[in-house]
Structure formats: structure tokens, C-alpha cells
């Protein structure tokens, strides 16, 4: 006995490319994924991470941080105070220990001299476009000043004041700017060694 071939009552009268299921699921969704991937690749390239700003270097496959400048700050017992004003003026006071001021010599025996200029680096925690590098000029005594344009939105910044030369030291601190004052002290980690 032969079975009759069933007649399809409903046949699609339109071609496959006009079917909404084909347009949405077979063409539309893969096309959307491709466009989204291209956009994410472009966007990730635009917001890529910046280079680390510190005294790091690579030796083989191991990373080291050069802390000799921080150690010298501790050994010389250097302190500082930075004041920010609303007009962008930054004033830094470099404080030598009382013993050095009385003897006229630093704790390592070198003559006490206030450098003509100090380097100031203000690095935003996440946005490299908000980083500022300026030179603090010596005015008189222990006072240094410079003009810095800091973003008015309060954010975390890494501050570094350094002197490059025979006495190659640096002072570091982390602060939320803008604010009126930041104090710098030697890193306490060297007291343990």
C-alpha cells in the first residue's frame, strides 16, 4: 500500500531573503556581532593603558623598583609641604632637619644648599591626560613655586617632588586633589631595615 504524499497547504510564496526570520537571525544578528566587535576593538585601542611612570626597569623576566632615591630622602630626613591655591599657584617648602640647618651640612656630610629648581610630577591615578610635570623654581629660603593647571574635579593623584643631581632624592605622596595642602615625609619602610 502506498502512502499518499502529503500536500503542504501552506507554502511560502516569498523568496528566502524576504523572510523576516532569515533577515533577523541568519543575517542581522551575525552582522550586529561583527559591528560590535569592530567597535570594541576601536574603543579598547582608544582607552589603552598608559606606560607606568616610576623607577621600574626590567631585568630578564623580573621587575625591580629602584628605591635608592627614596632611601636618600629617608637618610637625609627631608620633609616638605606643598600648598595649592585656586589660581593654580603651587608653593613647596623644602624642610631640612634642624641638625642640618644648625651645622650647615646634610646628614651625609655634604654642604646644605637649596637647589635652584625641583621637579614636580602630578600624576592622575587613571587619566594620563590630567598628568602635569612642572619645574618648581627656588624663590628664597626653603620656598619654591610654580604654576600648575589641575583639573577641578576631585580625584586621586600621585605627587612626586624630586631633585636630580649629585643628591638625587625624591619625595612622594598620594592625595585627592584639589586641596589646599599636602605634606611629604620620608617613607617609613626604611626605618625597619
Secondary structure, DSSP 8 states (H G I E B T S, - for coil): --------S----S-GGG-HHIIIIIIIHHHHHHHHHHHHHHHHHHT------SSEEEETTEEEE--HHHHHHHHHT-EEEEEE-TTSEEEEEEE--HHHHHHTB-TTSSB----SEEEEEEEESS-GGG-EEEEEEEEETTEEEEE----SS-EEEEEEEEE-SSS-EEEEEEEEES-SEEEE---GGGGG-
